[in-house]
Amino acid sequence: MILLESQNVILQNTLTEKFNKPSGIDVSFVDFDGVRFRISTPEKKTELLVSISMRCWEELVQYGANDILQREYGSYITEPEQGYNFSLKFDVENIPAAGEERDNLVKSVALLKRNALAAPFEAAFATQKQLEAAGAPTDGSAPPTGDLIPIHYRDREAMYVRAGIDRVTVVFSTEFQDETDKVIGKVFLQEFVDARRQPSIQTAPQVLYSNRDPPLEIRGVQGLNISDDVGYVTFVMFPRHFLNSLVAANTISHIQLFRDYLHYHIKCSKAYSA
């Protein structure tokens, strides 16, 4: 089994090659979640345009994606290419010289999807800190929570993020395509729940799993796909999981990969048992 990484390998390898040896290119590709990318040289071979299209883009913008992308890419941001949500332009003659700085730039661009998807998590982490600072109610009422943040990142699946006074809860809905996927998926997901009981990983986020019935956090959401083919995985993250910017970034990167890891391991298990 391979170790999945947050950066897009096609973006990383292509940019590394074209930054070192400019030439004309027009490549489009799609990742696991249906996110579309395009790398092209529409005007001249020394000007690279990198574009991305995500079905949940408007939701991400609502929760601060533009601010994060401005922070990460600054002057490289250009007008979005037609048919895409966001674009970066690079003049290969004016990028950092070969070395660590250029490598860091390439990796940053390869994390374009990850950085856009970081918006709801960064927003929820900030809200949790605000709620914690405000303190719990003294009148016996329920502790306040932040607004539920829905991100419909796939056609029939979504993730939901909500901040509380002492935690941030993330719920993934995932759909299993056939009976075998459903059986194997349940085994894996139950293992997530059981594994946290081991003393060695008590500090990991709490994990809960339910089949068909959505968890309490999203039970009132309109349009949920209530089906035996759908499972819900809830991660409960506490302040130690986003204690500082480095820890928070690591947490965001890992939790974004959860759905890909789950279905990748299901496919590997089916291939092994075939």
PANULO-81629 format. One line per field, with one value per residue (C-alpha): residue number from 1; residue in three letters; z, x, y. Coordinates in Angstrom, 3 decimals. Last residue first. Example, Ala and Ser with C-alpha at 12.3 -4.5 7.8 and 13.67 -1.06 7.14 Angstrom:
i [2, 1]
aa [SER, ALA]
c3 [7.140, 7.800]
c1 [13.670, 12.300]
c2 [-1.060, -4.500]
END
This chain:
i [274, 273, 272, 271, 270, 269, 268, 267, 266, 265, 264, 263, 262, 261, 260, 259, 258, 257, 256, 255, 254, 253, 252, 251, 250, 249, 248, 247, 246, 245, 244, 243, 242, 241, 240, 239, 238, 237, 236, 235, 234, 233, 232, 231, 230, 229, 228, 227, 226, 225, 224, 223, 222, 221, 220, 219, 218, 217, 216, 215, 214, 213, 212, 211, 210, 209, 208, 207, 206, 205, 204, 203, 202, 201, 200, 199, 198, 197, 196, 195, 194, 193, 192, 191, 190, 189, 188, 187, 186, 185, 184, 183, 182, 181, 180, 179, 178, 177, 176, 175, 174, 173, 172, 171, 170, 169, 168, 167, 166, 165, 164, 163, 162, 161, 160, 159, 158, 157, 156, 155, 154, 153, 152, 151, 150, 149, 148, 147, 146, 145, 144, 143, 142, 141, 140, 139, 138, 137, 136, 135, 134, 133, 132, 131, 130, 129, 128, 127, 126, 125, 124, 123, 122, 121, 120, 119, 118, 117, 116, 115, 114, 113, 112, 111, 110, 109, 108, 107, 106, 105, 104, 103, 102, 101, 100, 99, 98, 97, 96, 95, 94, 93, 92, 91, 90, 89, 88, 87, 86, 85, 84, 83, 82, 81, 80, 79, 78, 77, 76, 75, 74, 73, 72, 71, 70, 69, 68, 67, 66, 65, 64, 63, 62, 61, 60, 59, 58, 57, 56, 55, 54, 53, 52, 51, 50, 49, 48, 47, 46, 45, 44, 43, 42, 41, 40, 39, 38, 37, 36, 35, 34, 33, 32, 31, 30, 29, 28, 27, 26, 25, 24, 23, 22, 21, 20, 19, 18, 17, 16, 15, 14, 13, 12, 11, 10, 9, 8, 7, 6, 5, 4, 3, 2, 1]
aa [ALA, SER, TYR, ALA, LYS, SER, CYS, LYS, ILE, HIS, TYR, HIS, LEU, TYR, ASP, ARG, PHE, LEU, GLN, ILE, HIS, SER, ILE, THR, ASN, ALA, ALA, VAL, LEU, SER, ASN, LEU, PHE, HIS, ARG, PRO, PHE, MET, VAL, PHE, THR, VAL, TYR, GLY, VAL, ASP, ASP, SER, ILE, ASN, LEU, GLY, GLN, VAL, GLY, ARG, ILE, GLU, LEU, PRO, PRO, ASP, ARG, ASN, SER, TYR, LEU, VAL, GLN, PRO, ALA, THR, GLN, ILE, SER, PRO, GLN, ARG, ARG, ALA, ASP, VAL, PHE, GLU, GLN, LEU, PHE, VAL, LYS, GLY, ILE, VAL, LYS, ASP, THR, GLU, ASP, GLN, PHE, GLU, THR, SER, PHE, VAL, VAL, THR, VAL, ARG, ASP, ILE, GLY, ALA, ARG, VAL, TYR, MET, ALA, GLU, ARG, ASP, ARG, TYR, HIS, ILE, PRO, ILE, LEU, ASP, GLY, THR, PRO, PRO, ALA, SER, GLY, ASP, THR, PRO, ALA, GLY, ALA, ALA, GLU, LEU, GLN, LYS, GLN, THR, ALA, PHE, ALA, ALA, GLU, PHE, PRO, ALA, ALA, LEU, ALA, ASN, ARG, LYS, LEU, LEU, ALA, VAL, SER, LYS, VAL, LEU, ASN, ASP, ARG, GLU, GLU, GLY, ALA, ALA, PRO, ILE, ASN, GLU, VAL, ASP, PHE, LYS, LEU, SER, PHE, ASN, TYR, GLY, GLN, GLU, PRO, GLU, THR, ILE, TYR, SER, GLY, TYR, GLU, ARG, GLN, LEU, ILE, ASP, ASN, ALA, GLY, TYR, GLN, VAL, LEU, GLU, GLU, TRP, CYS, ARG, MET, SER, ILE, SER, VAL, LEU, LEU, GLU, THR, LYS, LYS, GLU, PRO, THR, SER, ILE, ARG, PHE, ARG, VAL, GLY, ASP, PHE, ASP, VAL, PHE, SER, VAL, ASP, ILE, GLY, SER, PRO, LYS, ASN, PHE, LYS, GLU, THR, LEU, THR, ASN, GLN, LEU, ILE, VAL, ASN, GLN, SER, GLU, LEU, LEU, ILE, MET]
c3 [-5.246, -1.574, -2.218, -4.867, -2.589, 0.284, -1.954, -3.140, 0.444, 1.434, -1.292, -0.273, 3.316, 2.457, -0.024, 2.510, 5.267, 3.188, 4.327, 7.927, 7.488, 5.877, 8.351, 11.338, 9.999, 9.410, 12.929, 14.500, 12.632, 13.316, 17.041, 19.356, 16.563, 17.775, 21.381, 21.126, 20.772, 17.605, 17.430, 14.211, 13.057, 10.341, 8.660, 6.422, 3.328, 1.351, 3.798, 2.729, 4.056, 1.615, 3.532, 1.782, 4.714, 7.710, 11.000, 11.844, 11.245, 14.743, 15.990, 13.765, 10.493, 10.476, 7.563, 9.295, 12.249, 13.153, 15.909, 16.142, 18.994, 17.837, 18.827, 22.370, 23.518, 20.867, 22.936, 25.522, 22.950, 22.989, 19.823, 17.861, 18.452, 16.627, 13.698, 13.581, 13.240, 10.154, 8.599, 9.198, 7.989, 4.811, 4.116, 4.310, 2.344, -0.330, -0.810, -1.071, -3.803, -4.307, -0.703, 0.040, 2.515, 4.807, 6.761, 10.039, 11.591, 15.167, 16.635, 20.394, 23.732, 23.110, 19.950, 16.316, 13.504, 10.293, 7.856, 5.092, 1.966, -0.334, -3.325, -5.994, -4.050, -2.132, -0.645, 2.219, 5.002, 7.808, 10.835, 12.626, 15.808, 19.100, 22.398, 25.619, 26.636, 29.244, 32.959, 33.553, 33.783, 30.063, 29.172, 28.436, 25.896, 25.397, 24.584, 22.049, 20.363, 20.280, 18.786, 16.129, 15.036, 14.724, 12.752, 10.273, 9.826, 9.176, 6.724, 4.748, 4.570, 1.432, -0.613, 0.802, 0.099, -3.485, -4.119, -2.353, -5.593, -5.787, -2.361, -3.327, -6.399, -4.373, -1.721, -4.412, -5.844, -2.455, -1.772, -4.993, -8.604, -8.804, -7.637, -10.366, -12.847, -16.144, -15.518, -15.453, -13.350, -13.429, -10.866, -11.523, -9.605, -10.304, -13.744, -16.926, -18.270, -16.573, -13.277, -13.225, -11.734, -8.443, -8.524, -6.592, -3.335, -3.397, 0.193, 1.921, -1.097, -1.164, 2.515, 2.100, -0.964, 0.885, 3.711, 4.636, 1.858, -0.637, 0.337, -0.233, -3.633, -4.579, -3.700, -7.232, -7.539, -10.587, -10.587, -12.884, -13.377, -16.090, -17.043, -18.844, -20.367, -23.239, -24.476, -24.537, -23.436, -21.673, -19.871, -16.675, -16.015, -12.931, -12.276, -8.845, -9.236, -5.739, -6.652, -8.984, -12.493, -15.286, -17.961, -19.744, -22.210, -22.498, -24.372, -23.121, -20.205, -18.841, -15.093, -14.277, -16.739, -15.105, -11.506, -12.533, -14.129, -11.193, -8.532, -10.469, -11.317, -7.707, -6.203, -2.659, 0.338, 0.315, 0.177, 1.504, -0.769, 0.000]
c1 [-9.782, -8.890, -5.936, -7.795, -10.804, -8.566, -6.730, -10.024, -11.261, -7.894, -8.170, -11.759, -10.807, -7.592, -9.353, -12.076, -9.594, -7.243, -8.731, -8.222, -4.479, -3.818, -6.035, -4.334, -0.870, -1.884, -3.348, -0.172, 1.969, -0.373, -0.627, -2.730, -4.873, -5.170, -4.571, -7.750, -9.905, -10.939, -14.029, -14.095, -17.457, -17.838, -21.210, -22.147, -24.328, -25.373, -28.185, -29.691, -30.582, -28.981, -29.293, -31.401, -32.006, -29.686, -31.494, -29.576, -26.221, -24.671, -26.900, -25.230, -26.857, -28.688, -27.601, -24.578, -22.939, -19.292, -17.582, -13.926, -12.333, -9.279, -5.948, -4.632, -5.602, -3.348, -0.961, -3.637, -5.716, -9.342, -8.667, -8.372, -12.008, -13.570, -11.165, -11.606, -15.353, -14.643, -12.444, -14.931, -17.850, -15.958, -15.272, -18.979, -20.142, -17.495, -18.601, -22.243, -21.609, -20.962, -20.453, -21.365, -19.506, -20.753, -17.968, -18.614, -16.069, -16.471, -14.340, -13.943, -14.153, -16.680, -17.944, -16.952, -18.817, -17.585, -19.662, -18.251, -20.100, -20.913, -23.204, -21.558, -18.338, -16.983, -20.297, -18.833, -21.314, -20.217, -22.528, -22.571, -20.537, -21.628, -22.797, -22.824, -26.334, -28.081, -27.286, -27.341, -23.575, -22.969, -19.543, -16.626, -16.107, -12.500, -13.614, -16.138, -13.527, -10.976, -13.598, -14.435, -10.785, -10.566, -13.832, -12.587, -9.271, -11.187, -13.631, -10.772, -8.361, -10.105, -8.498, -5.072, -5.465, -6.554, -3.535, -1.051, 0.905, 1.273, 2.937, 5.169, 6.385, 7.053, 8.951, 11.109, 11.821, 12.981, 15.031, 17.017, 16.693, 16.381, 13.173, 10.647, 11.162, 12.036, 9.373, 6.705, 4.121, 0.352, -2.076, -5.761, -9.017, -12.557, -12.177, -14.283, -12.632, -9.263, -9.478, -7.854, -4.367, -2.790, 1.024, 1.271, 0.076, 0.187, -0.226, -1.796, -3.976, -5.046, -5.990, -7.959, -9.752, -10.729, -12.433, -15.608, -17.857, -15.066, -15.124, -18.873, -18.529, -15.780, -17.698, -17.664, -13.947, -12.116, -8.384, -6.038, -2.268, -0.992, 2.672, 4.402, 7.785, 6.216, 4.214, 0.575, -1.644, 1.086, -1.042, -1.551, -5.178, -6.762, -10.195, -11.358, -13.453, -12.655, -9.920, -8.126, -8.868, -6.464, -5.826, -2.498, -1.600, 2.152, 4.730, 8.292, 10.317, 13.126, 13.676, 10.359, 8.663, 10.002, 9.328, 5.899, 5.008, 6.243, 4.416, 1.187, 1.077, 1.933, -0.925, 0.121, -1.692, 0.115, -1.121, 1.325, 1.165, 0.000]
c2 [-11.656, -11.196, -8.874, -6.867, -6.401, -5.309, -2.829, -1.323, -0.908, 0.561, 3.205, 3.916, 4.713, 6.535, 8.814, 9.647, 10.438, 12.577, 15.891, 14.796, 14.503, 17.882, 19.735, 18.104, 18.975, 22.587, 22.815, 21.415, 23.952, 26.884, 26.189, 24.025, 22.611, 18.996, 20.074, 22.164, 19.018, 17.248, 15.046, 13.049, 11.706, 9.087, 8.669, 5.755, 5.662, 2.587, 1.773, 5.096, 8.531, 10.999, 14.254, 16.882, 19.231, 19.183, 18.519, 15.345, 17.026, 17.107, 14.279, 11.719, 10.626, 7.271, 5.051, 3.530, 5.226, 5.675, 7.634, 8.689, 10.649, 12.547, 10.968, 11.568, 8.081, 6.603, 4.439, 3.564, 1.629, 2.736, 4.741, 1.509, 0.531, 3.497, 3.398, -0.375, 0.149, 2.223, -0.432, -3.235, -1.110, -0.294, -3.952, -4.782, -1.746, -2.117, -5.728, -4.673, -2.097, 1.612, 2.660, 6.270, 8.441, 11.184, 12.809, 14.615, 16.987, 18.235, 21.010, 20.988, 22.838, 25.634, 24.029, 24.445, 22.712, 21.085, 19.027, 16.876, 15.887, 12.994, 12.520, 14.657, 15.244, 18.260, 19.281, 21.332, 22.101, 24.462, 24.268, 27.603, 27.879, 26.417, 27.881, 25.841, 24.738, 26.862, 26.599, 30.355, 30.710, 30.232, 28.763, 31.072, 33.860, 32.751, 29.206, 30.473, 32.648, 29.808, 27.502, 30.083, 30.283, 26.487, 26.460, 29.080, 27.262, 24.058, 25.640, 27.255, 24.301, 23.018, 25.801, 24.945, 21.238, 21.934, 24.140, 21.847, 21.210, 24.998, 25.032, 22.127, 23.987, 27.148, 25.177, 23.571, 27.026, 28.303, 25.171, 25.275, 26.327, 30.110, 31.745, 32.646, 35.454, 33.733, 31.083, 33.771, 31.977, 32.488, 31.085, 30.423, 29.952, 28.812, 27.241, 27.247, 30.389, 30.901, 32.705, 36.171, 35.973, 34.940, 34.717, 37.999, 36.425, 32.614, 31.385, 34.386, 35.176, 31.533, 31.669, 34.896, 33.537, 30.352, 32.268, 30.433, 31.706, 31.066, 27.386, 27.144, 28.808, 26.349, 23.182, 21.714, 22.408, 23.816, 24.532, 26.440, 26.636, 28.998, 28.829, 31.677, 30.774, 28.824, 31.760, 32.839, 29.931, 27.931, 25.350, 23.375, 22.422, 20.926, 19.460, 18.258, 15.087, 13.867, 11.385, 13.849, 15.108, 16.034, 18.646, 19.193, 21.933, 22.431, 24.519, 24.349, 25.665, 23.435, 23.712, 25.407, 23.055, 19.888, 20.924, 22.210, 18.881, 16.799, 18.804, 19.215, 15.512, 14.615, 16.624, 17.462, 16.018, 12.688, 9.109, 6.535, 3.523, 0.000]
END
